[in-house]
Amino acid sequence: MSELQISRESYKRCEVLQVNGRIDSSNAPDFDNALKDVMNDDKHNIVLNLSSVSYMSSAGLRGLVSAMRECKKNRGSVVLASPSDRVNEVLELAGLSSLFDIFDDETSAVGSF
């Protein structure tokens, strides 16, 4: 089992979270907390770089949707940058891919703000 690692980078118009590893029921609270930390700093434009996420469970999806709702309430958004094939598959199966703007790379995602 690979550990979940999340790093944060601040830009003028958005925050970027680089997520590495697996997001499952054992570490989804860490993922949620990382998203909440950004929103608690009054930042509501979030780019999630998911290129290095090997697995995302329903608990991870709940965190994504919850963050999107909170950001939308504050006139912001959550966008996804280069999600791995596995994450794309999970989003498709859950019917959530249309909820998020998905970009091929981090630069395009950051530029969307």
C-alpha atoms as one frame of an Amber mdcrd trajectory, in Angstrom:
protein
   0.000   0.000   0.000   1.466   3.337  -1.016   1.208   6.298   1.291  -0.754
   9.383   0.401   1.385  12.474  -0.087  -0.049  15.912  -0.727   1.949  19.038
  -1.432   0.538  22.527  -1.844   1.675  25.385  -4.030   0.128  28.860  -4.035
  -0.396  30.950  -7.127  -1.984  34.373  -7.508  -5.408  33.073  -8.556  -5.442
  29.489  -7.262  -3.939  26.833  -5.030  -2.443  23.654  -6.502  -2.470  20.385
  -4.604  -0.159  17.699  -5.999  -1.545  14.361  -4.828   0.554  11.171  -4.907
  -0.389   7.614  -3.964  -3.692   5.973  -3.166  -6.790   7.699  -1.822  -8.754
   5.068   0.074 -10.876   4.817   3.208  -7.804   4.718   5.454  -6.405   8.064
   4.283  -9.398   9.866   2.732  -9.676  12.010   5.899  -6.136  13.284   5.184
  -7.224  14.179   1.647 -10.348  15.920   3.000  -8.284  17.827   5.556  -5.837
  19.036   2.895  -8.767  20.389   0.868 -10.351  21.962   3.968  -7.041  23.609
   4.905  -7.021  25.372   1.534 -10.641  26.490   1.885 -10.075  27.581   5.498
  -7.383  29.914   4.147 -10.191  31.514   2.131  -8.891  30.056  -1.136 -11.664
  28.613  -3.275  -9.981  28.063  -6.638  -8.242  24.704  -6.361  -6.294  22.693
  -8.917  -5.832  19.034  -8.023  -2.978  17.408  -9.893  -3.975  13.747  -9.831
  -1.416  12.392 -12.302   0.262  10.298  -9.585  -2.869   8.921  -7.937  -2.929
   5.162  -8.471  -6.318   4.536  -6.852  -9.292   6.566  -5.626 -12.091   5.029
  -3.575 -15.603   6.347  -3.063 -14.315   8.081   0.072 -11.921  10.086  -2.119
 -14.746  10.927  -4.521 -16.839  12.190  -1.619 -13.986  14.519  -0.677 -13.796
  15.836  -4.234 -17.527  16.489  -4.457 -17.651  18.066  -1.004 -14.783  20.416
  -1.874 -16.442  21.338  -5.167 -19.703  22.213  -3.381 -17.921  24.355  -0.805
 -15.853  26.159  -3.443 -18.913  26.824  -5.635 -20.667  28.406  -2.619 -17.752
  30.827  -2.456 -17.635  31.563  -6.208 -14.714  29.230  -6.754 -14.106  25.868
  -8.333 -12.133  22.643  -8.140 -10.477  21.579 -11.383  -8.512  18.418 -12.087
  -5.139  18.349 -13.805  -3.959  15.256 -15.684  -5.857  12.651 -13.665  -4.395
   9.167 -13.999  -6.235   6.621 -16.143  -7.459   4.922 -12.969  -8.909   8.175
 -11.563 -10.557   8.966 -14.922 -12.126   5.519 -14.905 -13.492   5.960 -11.375
 -14.912   9.401 -12.224 -16.600   7.963 -15.316 -18.052   4.992 -13.432 -19.404
   7.266 -10.705 -20.877   9.638 -13.292 -18.830  12.543 -11.929 -16.563  13.383
 -14.851 -18.978  16.052 -16.115 -18.975  17.775 -12.705 -15.297  18.731 -12.946
 -13.299  20.631 -15.524 -10.472  18.270 -16.426  -7.241  19.514 -18.012  -4.410
  17.618 -19.666  -1.733  19.369 -17.615  -1.270  21.535 -14.546  -0.354  24.644
 -16.548  -3.672  24.593 -18.423  -5.578  23.986 -15.201  -3.898  26.914 -13.439
  -4.497  29.063 -16.523  -8.225  28.322 -16.364  -8.477  30.698 -13.402
